[in-house]
Amino acid sequence: MKKITLWLTVIAAIIAAVSCKNQDRKPLLPSISGKAGEVLIVINKEYWEGSIGTDLRGLLASDYPYLPQKEPLYTLINITPGAFTDIFQIHRNILIVNIDSRTTQPAVLFRNDVWASPQCVIGLNAPDMESACRLIQDNGEKILATLEQAERDRVINNSVRYEEVTLRPAMAALTGGILHFPGGYSLKKQTDDFLWISYDTQYTNQNFIVFKYPATGTEADFSLDTLMARSNEAMKANVPGMFENTYMIISNVVTPDVQYVKYRGREFAQMRGLWEVHKDYMGGPFVSHAFYSQDGKEIIVIEGFVYAPRYDKRHYLRQVESILYSFEWGSGNTK
């Protein structure tokens, strides 16, 4: 009975948060807990071990695309409603599954900053297991997009807060815009049409290359063949390997994927795949954004890649990709 009472209290808190949408936000919420890429799932054990849990794992713990080794999209932590106490309520990403026969309107609710900040809370309310599974299937893309945006926004907000503003002039001169690089990134190489910006530690490297080429104004500008050829050309000329006659290229082991994205008023081609060093054994994942310059005469490509041979790559690649999404037009001058 105590567990049921606690569970009803949790649901009431979410409903109250929804009903207070137009009221002032709670002041001084605690900071979130948990590691990047974690999702806390609050669910009864029988449902977690049944079809609902299977569907949630299939959605949230499927393979992260284009990594050298298998890693899940998210690391899932499941607890029962009775264990959902204060220590867990401040987790960064929470998905609460409520199966109650009295539920008359099955729904998936999306909320921010319910118990902590910056927090993502998703509530799934259904009268039975079948309805819950249907909700997961129907809302799977939105659930993934919401979690991904929450993780991305945290990286971007941190990058803006601790930005290495000395990199803005070089980016603005080449692209007409800026990326918000956090502290630790430095300019490794600069030419009239190429930039290499890097954050290096003893065992990891997170890098960005930026280049441009003339636009034709046709669909070929953003075709996979064109994007791969232009990227290989830029890397061969500017990103050498450790040994003579070695240089970075896009790997042909797995064919890269191109998606055409609209994001906050911008359109770009997003290419994702693996890179390697020609005639060497280095490699890792990359993601790039290609888009027209403001005058439409050139294609600008910003490519982020990760080298972390001792570690899982998901976290590092998600950071790089988030920084790509921070691009905005203008020099970023605050004077």
N, C-alpha and C positions, 0 to 999 in steps of 0.2 A: 504493500500500500504506500509506503514511503517513496518507493521508486516511481510509482505512478504519479504521486503528488509532485515529485520533483520534475518529472517529465512535463506535466501540465504547466508547471511554473515556467519552464523553458519556453514552451510554445506560446504561453501568454506574453512572455517578454518580447518575442518576435512580433506578435500581433500588435503589441503596444508600440513597438518601434515603427511598424508600418503605419499605424493610425496617427503617429506623431510626425508624419512626413513633412508637414508644413510648419511645424514648430521649430524653435531654435534647437540647434544641435547641442548634445551634451558637452559641457566644458571639461577639459582636462581628462580625456579618456587615457587609460594606460597604453603604453606601447605594446605592439603585438609580440607574441612569442612564436617559437617554432622556426625551423629552417626553411630557406627558400625552396619551393617545389614540394612542400608538404601539404597534404589535405587531411584534416581531421574529420572522420565520418562518425557521426553519432547515430547509432542504430542498434536495435535489439539483436542479440546473438543469432537467434533463429532466422532473422531476415538476412543478416550478413552471410550466413552459411547457406542460404537458399538462393533463389533466382535473382532477388534484388541485389545481393552482394555480387553475384556473378556478372550482372549487367553493369554495376558500378565499376568493378575491376576491369571489365572489358572496355569501358569508356575512358577511365582515368589512368589506368595502369598499362595501357597498350604501349607499344614501342615508340619511343621518341624518334621522329623521322631523321634519317641520314646521319646516324652516329656510327663510328667504327665498330663499337660493341653495343649489344642490347642494353638499353636503359629505359625505365618506364617514364611516361609523360610526367607522372607525379608519384611521390612516395605517399602511400596511404596508411593512415593510422586510424584504427577503428576502436571505439569505446562504446559501452552501453549508456543509455540515458542516465542510469543511476550513478555512473562515474563522471558525468559531465558537470564537474564542480568549477569553482572559480579559477583554478589553475589551468583548466582547459579552455575556459570561455574567452581567454585572450589570445587564442591561437590565430595565426594570420589568415588561414583559409578553413572554414567550417561548413560541412554539409550535414544537415540534420534531417533524418528520415523519420517521419511520423505516420505510422499506420494506425488509423482509428476508424472503426466502422461508422462512427457518427459524422465523419467528414462528408459533406454534401457537395463541395466544390473542389475536386482534386486540382492541385496547382503546384507550380514551382515558384517560390518567392526569392527574389534577389535583393539583398540589403548590404549596405556598407556601414562599417563602424558601429556595430551594435554594442559590443562590450569593450572594444579596444580600437586603436587606429594605427595604421590604415588596414582595416579588416574587411574581408569578403565573407559574407554569410549567405548560404543558400539553404532554403527550407523546402523540403519535398513532402507535401501532405496528400495522403491518399487513403481511401477506405479499406483497401485490401492490396495484396501482393500483386495481383494482375494489373490493377490500375497504376500501381507504383512503377512497375516495369514499363508500362506504356508511356508514363510521363518521362522516364529516363530516355526511352527511345525517341520520343517526339521532341524533347528539349536537350538532347545530348550536345548538339553543336553550340547552343547558347550557353550551356553549363561550361563547356570547355573554353569558349570565347571569354566568358566572364572571369574565369580563373586566370586565364592567360593575360587578360588585360590588367587584372589586379597585380599579378607578378611583374608585369612590364612597367606599370605605373610606379611601383615601388623603386625599381631600378632607375627610372627616369628622374623621379623626384630626388633621389639620392645624388644622381649625377648633376642635376641642376644646383642642388644645395652645395655640393663640394666640387663645382666645375673647375677644370683647368682652362681658364678663360684665355690663356696665352695662345691656345690653339685656334681661336676664332678667326684671326686675320688670315691665316693660311687657307682655312676651309672656305671663308667668304670669298677670297680672291679666286679660287678655283671653281667654286660651285654657285656662288651667289647666295649661299645659306650657311647654316652652322649645324653641327652636332654637339650635343652636350656631353663632352668627355669628362669623366670624374678625375680627380687628382690621381697622379701616378702615370697617366698617359703622357707621351712625349713625341715630338716630331722626329722621325727617323730619317726621312728622305723627302725632299721637295724639288720638283722641277716645274716648268711652265704648265704641264698638263698631268701631273702625277703627285700624289701625296702618300706617304706611308707613316701611319701613326700607331704607336705600339705601347703596350703595358707589359713589361717583362718581370717575372720573378725567377727564382732559382730553377723551378720545375714547370712553370707554365708561361705561355705567351698568348695574349689576346691582342690581335692586330686588326687594323683597318687599312685598306688601300683605297684610294679615290682617284678616278681617272675619267676622261671624257673623250668622245669621238664624234665626228660629224653625223648629224641625223639625215636620213633619207626621206622621212615623213611617211614611210610605208610600214606595214606590219613586220617586215623583216628586221626593223630596228630592235624589236624585243623578242625575236625568235630565239629558241634555245641554241641553235647553231651560231647565230650572231653573238649572243651573250657569251657563250663559251669561247669562241674564237677571239673576241676582243679582250676577254679576261686573260686568256693564255698569252696573248700578245703583250699586254701590259705587264704581266708577272714575269715573263721571260726576260723582258728588257730591264726590269727594276727590282725584282725580288730574287737575288741569287741564293743558292744553297751554301752549305758549309764548304763544299769542295769545288774544284774547277769544273766547269761545264755542267754544273747542276743548277737547277732553277725551279721555281714553284709553278705548278700547272694544276688544272682541274683533273681529277682522277676519272679514268674511264671504266673503273671497276664497277661502279654503279652509275647509271645515267642520271644526271641531275634533274630536278623537277622545277618547272616554272609555273608560278601562279600570278594572276593579274589582280592586284589589290587596290581597293579604294579605302583610304584611311584618313579621316579628319580633313577632308578637302583635297587630299593629294592622291594621285594615281601613280602606281609604279609596278614594274615587273619584279617579282621576288623569286630569285633562283636559290635553290638549296641543294647541297651535295657534299662531296668529299674532295679535298685537295691532297696533293702529294708533291714530293720533290723529285724531279726527273733525275734518274740514275742515282737515287738515294732512297732511304727507307723512312723518311719523315712523312707525316701525314696527319689529317684530322678533318673535322667538319668545317663548313663555311656556309654563310648565307649572305646574299647580296640584294641590293635594291637598285634598279635602273629606271631612270625617268628623264623626261625632257627638261632641258634648261628653260629658264623663264622666257627666253625669246624663241624657243622651239627649234633652234638651229643645231643644238648638240644633245647628245645623250650623256647624262652623268651617271656614273656607276660608283656606288659605295659598297665595298665588300668587307665583311668582317669574318675573320677566321681564328680558329683556336688550335693551340698545340699544348696538350697536357698529357703526355704519355704515361704518367704515373697515376692519373686520377680519372674518375668518371668525367665525362665531358658536358653532360646536360646543363649543369649549373653555369659553366663558363660560356657555353653557346647562348643560353637564354640571356645572359648579361649583355653579350655582344649584340644580339638581335634587338634587345630593348633599346640600346643606344642608337641603333639604326633608325628605330621608330621615333627618335627624338628630333629628327631633322626638321628644320624650319627655315623658310626663306628669310633673307635679311642678314646683316652683319652681326646682329645681336648686341650692338652697342647700347649701353645703358646710360650714356652721358646725356 
